[in-house]
Amino acid sequence: MTSETDSAEKAPSGISRRGVVTGAAWSVPVIALAVAAPAASASGTPTDISVTLQPTPPKVGQPLRLTYRGTSGFDFVPFPAGSTATVVISGTFTGTLVSGATVTTTSGTNPVTRTLTITNLDGFYVQGTGQNGSSVSVTVYDGGGAEIGSDFTTIGTAG
């Protein structure tokens, strides 16, 4: 048997007011956590680098561009201030251009090693036209000298 107060507390759908209030109280922390999570993950320091290669695969005699961005999980995050990169180019790689970074040292002839200070913390790129067997490797370091990530690309024959 149902008392008058029990039936008065029931909403038309059969859910009690107490159940609605309890559900609402539990949903507030979940919604707040869901809103706060993307900002927290995007504000971290990079744990790796993401590389965009154009064209894919690289071909002899075609301009090649390697774009580097810092990543943390699946999010792009800026490189820390003071980050550096070491770029090693083996073989013939003409018209080399670096954008978003300042070349601080260049040494050697084959391979040519360039040390860069990253000026665009959101990302930088290296481009040029390579011959068969030429390669480009990049290693990025944070301001304290710890490696963030690296990548290596070899230019194959045009097909």
ZIWO-V105257 format. One record per residue. RES is the residue in one small letter. PSI is psi in whole degrees, -180 to 180 (none if undefined). NEAR is the number of other ideal C-beta (glycine too) atoms within 12 Angstrom. Layout:
res = <RES	RES>
psi = <PSI	PSI>
near = <NEAR	NEAR>
//
This chain:
res = <m	t	s	e	t	d	s	a	e	k	a	p	s	g	i	s	r	r	g	v	v	t	g	a	a	w	s	v	p	v	i	a	l	a	v	a	a	p	a	a	s	a	s	g	t	p	t	d	i	s	v	t	l	q	p	t	p	p	k	v	g	q	p	l	r	l	t	y	r	g	t	s	g	f	d	f	v	p	f	p	a	g	s	t	a	t	v	v	i	s	g	t	f	t	g	t	l	v	s	g	a	t	v	t	t	t	s	g	t	n	p	v	t	r	t	l	t	i	t	n	l	d	g	f	y	v	q	g	t	g	q	n	g	s	s	v	s	v	t	v	y	d	g	g	g	a	e	i	g	s	d	f	t	t	i	g	t	a	g>
psi = <142	132	167	-38	-35	-45	-28	-28	-13	133	164	-28	-3	3	134	155	-38	-41	-39	-46	-42	-44	-42	-41	-37	-27	-27	-50	-35	-45	-44	-40	-42	-36	-36	-26	-47	-39	-40	-42	-30	-14	5	-180	152	142	-5	178	148	136	128	124	127	130	165	123	159	140	150	137	-1	141	137	133	127	114	131	132	149	143	151	111	-124	6	143	131	151	153	148	150	140	4	147	165	145	122	124	122	121	147	-164	121	94	157	34	129	135	129	138	7	152	128	119	-33	151	132	156	170	-42	94	156	129	125	133	130	145	123	120	-30	99	-16	-13	161	166	158	132	158	179	121	156	168	130	-8	152	156	128	142	132	129	136	146	178	-23	0	2	138	131	-45	171	165	153	133	135	138	125	-178	150	139	none>
near = <5	9	9	9	11	13	14	11	18	18	15	10	9	12	15	18	19	15	16	18	15	13	15	15	13	14	14	14	12	14	13	12	14	13	12	14	16	16	14	15	17	19	16	22	27	33	23	26	35	27	31	22	27	18	22	15	17	34	23	24	22	26	23	37	29	43	27	44	31	36	28	25	19	13	22	25	30	30	37	23	16	20	40	32	44	34	42	29	40	24	28	23	37	20	18	28	22	33	22	29	31	19	26	18	16	19	16	15	12	16	22	28	23	31	25	32	26	39	22	23	28	22	31	36	31	41	30	31	26	36	26	21	20	32	29	40	29	39	28	44	26	27	18	13	14	17	20	36	27	21	29	22	36	25	33	22	16	15	11>
//
